[in-house]
Amino acid sequence: MKNLKKLSKKDLKKINGGSAPECPAGYKPCLTIDENDQLKWTCIWSTFSCNP
């Protein structure tokens, strides 16, 4: 853990993803890629694997 670099606020704001949504029972949050190649959170069935 010694080699960790401290991130600036500017760099932190560029990180995609953010907070995962609260999903209903039987679903789980998953990062997906939309038609514009942007990452976004969605809720998928718990039985599916999460592949961005």
QUITA-V149145 format. One record per pair of residues at least 24 apart in sequence whose C-alpha atoms are under 10 Angstrom apart, sorted by the first residue. I is the first residue (numbers start at 1). J is the second residue. D is the distance in whole Angstrom. If there is no record, write none. Layout:
BEGIN
{{I | J | D} {I | J | D}}
END
This chain:
BEGIN
{{16 | 40 | 8} {16 | 41 | 10} {17 | 41 | 7}}
END
